[in-house]
Amino acid sequence: MWLLRADGKWSVNFVTSSLGEIGRLLISMDEQELTFTRRPETVDPKLLPVLPGNYETPSGRRFVIKLDKDGTLVIAFVGQPDLKLLPYRGLKFRIKEAADTVFEFVLAGGKVQHLKQTDPSGEYLMPRRN
């Protein structure tokens, strides 16, 4: 969290995410606190139908990216609960269960080539297998 002050009359706190990006801004002025929260970017609705499909982890485990009725993308591994992909930035998504993990759909020629997972342990490419 960063803090700025101006003559003791007001202060600004920048609240960062686990990825080091500013997620909220808190302003204290005149004995009140205002909170501004960064809104997640939205995904182009034309791209959503292109993203679902079958994918494979580097270890050979297959999984499915599905599009729910409400327009939410989910990761589905057999025998495990589905994980909702939360829009983050462009074609990058996060999951609530691991705030420092980012999934990015990599396209070429309008088609998904692979899903890239970035987390503290490294970067992993998971090719599409349709």
BADRENTOR-642379 format. One record per residue (C-alpha): x, y, z. Coordinates in steps of 0.02 Angstrom, whole numbers, plus 50000, padded with zeros to 5 digits. Each point is the difference from the previous one (the first is absolute). Last residue first. Layout:
// BADRENTOR-642379
{atom {X; Y; Z}}
...
***
This chain:
// BADRENTOR-642379
{atom {49514; 48508; 48459}}
{atom {50160; 49994; 50103}}
{atom {50048; 50178; 50050}}
{atom {50176; 50010; 50065}}
{atom {50039; 50034; 50184}}
{atom {50153; 50111; 50018}}
{atom {50071; 50020; 50175}}
{atom {50088; 50149; 50080}}
{atom {50089; 49992; 50167}}
{atom {49984; 49950; 50183}}
{atom {49926; 50168; 50054}}
{atom {49857; 49981; 49874}}
{atom {49976; 50023; 49813}}
{atom {49885; 49884; 49902}}
{atom {49998; 50017; 49811}}
{atom {49852; 49926; 49906}}
{atom {50044; 49945; 49824}}
{atom {49978; 50030; 49815}}
{atom {49827; 50080; 50009}}
{atom {49940; 50049; 49827}}
{atom {49978; 50175; 49925}}
{atom {50157; 49983; 49894}}
{atom {50106; 49969; 50153}}
{atom {49926; 50010; 50174}}
{atom {50077; 49979; 50172}}
{atom {49873; 49982; 50141}}
{atom {50076; 50060; 50163}}
{atom {49979; 49922; 50172}}
{atom {50071; 50095; 50149}}
{atom {50041; 49926; 50171}}
{atom {50040; 50114; 50147}}
{atom {49822; 50005; 50065}}
{atom {49985; 49811; 50011}}
{atom {49825; 49940; 50052}}
{atom {49914; 50154; 49927}}
{atom {50061; 49959; 49826}}
{atom {50083; 50123; 49882}}
{atom {49975; 50041; 49816}}
{atom {50102; 50076; 49861}}
{atom {49924; 50025; 49827}}
{atom {49995; 50189; 50022}}
{atom {50032; 50034; 50184}}
{atom {49925; 49910; 50150}}
{atom {49840; 49911; 49959}}
{atom {49961; 49868; 50132}}
{atom {50016; 49819; 49946}}
{atom {49884; 49893; 50105}}
{atom {50073; 49837; 50062}}
{atom {49895; 49842; 49979}}
{atom {50005; 49876; 50143}}
{atom {50114; 49850; 49975}}
{atom {49970; 49822; 49940}}
{atom {50039; 50036; 49817}}
{atom {50081; 50171; 49982}}
{atom {49887; 50145; 49949}}
{atom {50065; 50178; 49978}}
{atom {49858; 50125; 49991}}
{atom {49956; 50147; 49888}}
{atom {49852; 50107; 50053}}
{atom {49869; 50052; 49872}}
{atom {49851; 49968; 50115}}
{atom {49960; 49836; 49911}}
{atom {50175; 49938; 50040}}
{atom {50140; 49997; 49870}}
{atom {50112; 49850; 50023}}
{atom {50189; 49977; 50003}}
{atom {50034; 49814; 50006}}
{atom {50140; 49899; 50076}}
{atom {50129; 49871; 49948}}
{atom {50148; 49944; 50103}}
{atom {50156; 49975; 49894}}
{atom {50131; 50064; 50123}}
{atom {50016; 50165; 49904}}
{atom {49811; 50023; 50024}}
{atom {49880; 49964; 49858}}
{atom {49854; 50100; 49930}}
{atom {49827; 49962; 49932}}
{atom {49889; 50145; 49947}}
{atom {49925; 50166; 50049}}
{atom {50090; 50159; 49940}}
{atom {49922; 50039; 49830}}
{atom {49822; 50024; 50068}}
{atom {50063; 50140; 50115}}
{atom {50088; 50099; 49863}}
{atom {49845; 50088; 49930}}
{atom {49948; 50050; 50177}}
{atom {50162; 50101; 50016}}
{atom {50059; 49962; 50176}}
{atom {49965; 50126; 50136}}
{atom {50135; 50084; 50101}}
{atom {49990; 49983; 50187}}
{atom {49947; 50156; 50093}}
{atom {50128; 50083; 50110}}
{atom {49927; 50047; 50169}}
{atom {49987; 50178; 50063}}
{atom {49972; 50023; 50186}}
{atom {49960; 50164; 50085}}
{atom {50038; 50026; 50184}}
{atom {49927; 50139; 50103}}
{atom {50076; 50113; 50134}}
{atom {50016; 50147; 49879}}
{atom {50105; 49896; 49882}}
{atom {50060; 49821; 49999}}
{atom {50022; 49927; 49825}}
{atom {50012; 49813; 49974}}
{atom {50051; 49935; 49827}}
{atom {49973; 49819; 49956}}
{atom {50075; 49869; 49885}}
{atom {50172; 50073; 49966}}
{atom {50110; 49864; 49927}}
{atom {50132; 49905; 50098}}
{atom {49943; 49826; 49945}}
{atom {49934; 49961; 50175}}
{atom {49891; 50153; 49976}}
{atom {50044; 50177; 50052}}
{atom {49908; 50123; 50110}}
{atom {50048; 50181; 49963}}
{atom {49964; 50112; 50148}}
{atom {49969; 50186; 49975}}
{atom {50002; 50124; 50142}}
{atom {49914; 50163; 50040}}
{atom {50024; 50154; 50108}}
{atom {50169; 49957; 50075}}
{atom {50089; 50124; 49886}}
{atom {49973; 49884; 49851}}
{atom {50030; 49816; 50041}}
{atom {50043; 49851; 49891}}
{atom {49991; 49818; 50055}}
{atom {50048; 49841; 49908}}
{atom {49933; 49828; 50045}}
***
